[in-house]
Amino acid sequence: MENAHTKSASEVLANFGVNENTGLTLEEVKNNFERYGPNGE
């Protein structure tokens, strides 16, 4: 996401498909870790 710091929290959550109340599932965390690494690089 470009310029995430200029977006509202709801825009960032929507961009990444994250539910504000439940967060990420364990499966999503594992997939994101494999895809982006430990620091989201």
Secondary structure, DSSP 8 states (H G I E B T S, - for coil): -TTGGGS-HHHHHHHHT-BTTTB--HHHHHHHHHHHTTTT-
